[in-house]
Amino acid sequence: MRTDESQRRRLTTSAIILVSLLMAGPAVAQSARPATSAPRDAKAEVTALLHEFLANVTSAAMHQRFWADDVIYVSNAGVVRTKADILKGMKTEEPAPPAGTGAAPPAAPGGGYSAEDVVVRQFGDTVVLNFRLVQHTTGQPDTSFRNSGVFVLRDGRWQVVSWQATRVAPATGQKRLAD
């Protein structure tokens, strides 16, 4: 009886080890796969694209290029938008809000948008972006939003597939993100 119990334990232990190795194999293989098609300096490319977008936030062509067709955009008010929703706002002379502002109005003349505390992390053909969007309006205090976006490299260009915006309360301090 001891031999049967001992064999059963060995078989159980062997089965657990085998299942663990089978489950870990794909994860190890995926993490070891080099990012061959990703640009060498994704951080610089995505940061430049962000600044270009903010400088051209009223351009429908810029929105067309920036957002992927399957983007999921969640505004600071929790409203989910698609690319079609964003572009529809552009075509009806209701400017689509810039990345992260949700329902915020466009900057007044003499104002604009800037990105601060920009952090870009690359994972192969995917980039995660986090930054503080600052809306500048002449004669009014700046308004800030925390934004997180996921970019995917498709057909040689970076496009946003997911975006989340959160309005920063005016009186709160800002913690800077480490790069």
C-alpha positions in Angstrom: 0.0 0.0 0.0 2.9 2.3 0.7 4.3 1.8 -2.7 0.9 2.7 -4.3 0.7 5.9 -2.2 4.2 6.8 -3.1 3.6 6.2 -6.8 0.4 8.3 -6.7 2.3 11.2 -5.0 5.1 11.0 -7.6 2.6 10.9 -10.4 0.6 13.9 -8.9 3.8 15.9 -8.5 5.0 15.0 -12.0 1.6 16.1 -13.4 1.7 19.4 -11.5 5.2 20.1 -12.8 4.2 19.2 -16.3 1.1 21.4 -16.3 3.1 24.3 -14.8 5.8 24.0 -17.5 3.1 23.8 -20.3 1.4 26.9 -18.9 4.6 28.9 -18.4 6.1 28.0 -21.9 4.0 30.4 -24.0 4.5 33.2 -21.5 8.2 32.8 -21.5 8.3 32.5 -25.3 6.2 35.7 -25.7 8.3 37.7 -23.3 11.5 36.6 -25.0 10.2 37.6 -28.5 12.0 40.7 -29.8 10.1 43.7 -30.9 11.3 43.5 -34.5 8.8 45.7 -36.2 8.6 48.4 -33.6 10.5 51.6 -34.3 13.8 52.0 -32.5 12.7 55.2 -30.7 9.0 54.7 -30.0 9.2 57.2 -27.1 10.3 60.0 -29.3 7.8 59.1 -32.0 4.8 58.9 -29.7 5.8 62.0 -27.8 6.2 63.9 -31.1 2.8 62.6 -32.3 1.2 63.8 -29.0 2.6 67.3 -29.4 1.6 67.4 -33.1 -2.0 66.3 -32.1 -2.3 69.0 -29.4 -1.0 71.7 -31.8 -3.6 70.6 -34.4 -6.5 69.6 -32.2 -9.1 71.3 -34.3 -8.0 69.4 -37.5 -10.3 66.6 -38.5 -7.4 65.1 -40.5 -5.3 65.0 -37.3 -8.0 63.2 -35.4 -8.4 60.8 -38.3 -4.7 60.0 -38.1 -4.4 60.0 -34.3 -7.3 57.7 -33.4 -7.4 54.0 -34.6 -10.7 53.0 -36.2 -11.4 50.8 -33.2 -10.5 53.3 -30.5 -12.3 53.3 -27.2 -12.2 56.8 -25.7 -13.5 57.4 -22.2 -13.9 61.0 -21.3 -13.4 62.6 -17.9 -17.1 62.4 -17.4 -17.1 58.7 -18.1 -18.7 59.0 -21.6 -17.5 56.3 -24.0 -16.8 57.5 -27.5 -15.8 55.8 -30.8 -13.7 57.3 -33.6 -16.9 57.9 -35.5 -18.3 59.9 -32.5 -15.2 62.1 -32.4 -15.1 62.7 -36.1 -18.9 63.4 -36.2 -18.3 66.2 -33.6 -15.6 67.6 -35.9 -17.9 67.6 -39.0 -20.8 69.4 -37.3 -18.6 72.3 -36.3 -18.7 71.1 -32.7 -15.0 70.6 -32.2 -14.1 67.2 -30.8 -12.4 67.7 -27.5 -8.6 67.1 -27.5 -7.2 64.0 -26.0 -8.4 63.8 -22.4 -10.7 66.8 -22.1 -14.0 65.0 -22.4 -16.6 67.7 -22.8 -14.2 70.6 -22.2 -14.6 73.5 -24.7 -11.8 74.2 -27.1 -9.2 76.7 -25.9 -10.0 80.3 -26.5 -7.9 82.3 -28.9 -4.5 82.9 -27.2 -4.9 79.6 -25.4 -4.0 76.1 -26.3 -2.9 72.8 -24.9 0.3 71.4 -23.6 1.5 68.0 -22.3 3.5 67.8 -19.1 5.0 64.9 -17.2 4.9 62.7 -20.3 5.8 59.0 -19.6 6.0 56.6 -22.5 6.6 52.9 -22.0 7.0 50.5 -25.0 6.0 46.8 -25.0 6.9 45.6 -28.5 4.4 47.1 -31.0 2.4 48.6 -28.1 3.1 51.8 -26.2 1.5 53.1 -23.0 1.4 56.8 -22.6 0.6 58.8 -19.5 0.7 62.6 -19.2 -0.9 65.7 -17.7 -2.8 67.6 -20.3 -3.0 71.4 -19.5 -5.7 73.5 -21.1 -4.6 77.1 -21.3 -7.3 79.8 -21.8 -6.3 83.4 -21.8 -7.6 85.2 -18.7 -8.6 82.0 -16.9 -6.8 79.5 -14.7 -5.3 76.5 -16.5 -7.3 73.3 -16.3 -5.5 69.9 -16.0 -6.4 66.4 -16.9 -4.5 63.1 -16.4 -4.5 61.0 -19.5 -3.6 57.5 -20.3 -3.5 56.1 -23.8 -2.5 52.9 -25.5 -0.9 53.2 -28.9 -0.5 50.3 -31.3 1.9 50.2 -34.3 -0.2 49.5 -37.4 1.0 49.8 -41.0 4.1 51.6 -39.8 2.3 54.3 -37.8 1.2 54.7 -34.2 -2.5 55.0 -33.4 -4.5 55.2 -30.2 -6.7 52.2 -29.5 -7.6 53.1 -25.9 -7.8 56.5 -24.1 -8.9 57.4 -20.5 -9.1 61.0 -19.2 -9.5 62.2 -15.7 -10.0 65.8 -14.7 -7.6 66.9 -12.0 -9.3 68.8 -9.1 -7.9 72.4 -9.2 -6.7 72.4 -5.6 -4.8 69.2 -5.6 -1.1 68.8 -6.0 0.4 66.8 -8.8 2.6 63.9 -8.3 5.1 63.6 -11.1 5.6 60.2 -12.6 9.0 58.6 -12.7 10.2 57.7 -16.2 
